C-alpha cells in the first residue's frame, strides 16, 4: 500500500509566501484597472456634456450658456447645467464614479431643498449669504467645474449707465457675458469642463460659498493623479496633472481691468497647473499630493484669488485670460 505524504510546515509557509507576493503584485493592478474603468466612464460623461452644450450653443445663435446666472428679485441661481438640462438624457452624466461621495459628485441642493431643507449642500452655504436664493433645481450632484471665462457669470444686470447692479440679495453683482463661437479662436485648446469641486466655504470654519467673489472652482486630479478635460470643440481627453494643457502664452497688448473690466493677468499662460498647498498643510489635512475627498478642500482653505490646484478660466487667443471681459 502507498503511504500518502502531507505538506511540511516549511512547504506550507512557502506556498503562503508565494500567494502573498502574488497578491501584493496583483491587487494594485486590479485597483488600477478598476480606476481606469471609472476614468473611462467619467470621460464619456464629459464627452456627452460638452456635446449637449454645443447643441445648446447652436440653438442660441452661437452664444455659450452662462456658467452662473441670477438676479433680484427672482433670486433663482442657475448654473450652466441648469441651462443645458434639456440637452442631456440623464443627470447621471454630471456625476463621476471616482468621486468619493455617495452621489458621485458635490451635493448642490440637498435632498429636500423644496422644503427649505438643504442639508450640508452647496446651496446651504450659499444661503448663509443669500437667504432668499434658491436653486433652479434641475440636478443635485455634480462632479465637473466649468470655465467661467468661456461661459461667463451674470449675477445682476446692466443698468442704463452700464453699471452691473441687481444681484441676488447678499451676493456681489458680476456681469461677465458668455463668449460666442466667433469669439473663441482656438476651441480645440479652450477648456469647457473638467474634473473638479466647488467648496462650500472659504475654509472649514467659514461656512459661506463664495460663488461670486473668489471664483473658487477647484480642479481635482482624482483619476490616477490626472483629470478628464472637455474642450470647446467637443472632444474630451484625460491628462496627467503634470501634462495638462496651458493654452499657450497670454497675448500681449490687452487692456487692463480699469479700462474694460477684464481680469488682470496673474500668470504667463491661459491655464496654470501648480499645487499651491504646502506639503506640511497637506499632511495636516490627511493627504499627500491631491485631495481624496471633499473635506480635504475645506481643510486647506483658499489662498485668495488663486485656486489651490489649477487656474483655468481663460480662453486661449483672446484677452480673457482669467475671467471674461465685461
Buried (B, 14 or more C-beta within 10 A) or exposed (E): EEEEEEEEEEEEEEEEEEEEEEEEEEEEEEEEEEBEEBBBBBBEBBBBBBBBBBBBBEEEEEBBBBBBBBBBEEBBBBBBBBBBBEBBEEBBBBBBBBBEBEBBBBBBBBEEBEEEEBEEBBBBBBBBBBEBBBBBBBBBBBBBBBBBBBBBBBBBBBEEEEEBEBBBEBBBBBBBBBBEBEBBEBBEBBBBBBBBBBBBBBEBEBBBBBBBBBBBBBBBBBBBEBBBBBBBBBBBEBBEBEEBBBBBEBEEEBEEBEEEBBBEBEBEBBBBBEBBBEEEBBEEBEBEEBBBBBBBBBBBBBEEBBBBBBBBBBBBBBBBBBBBBB
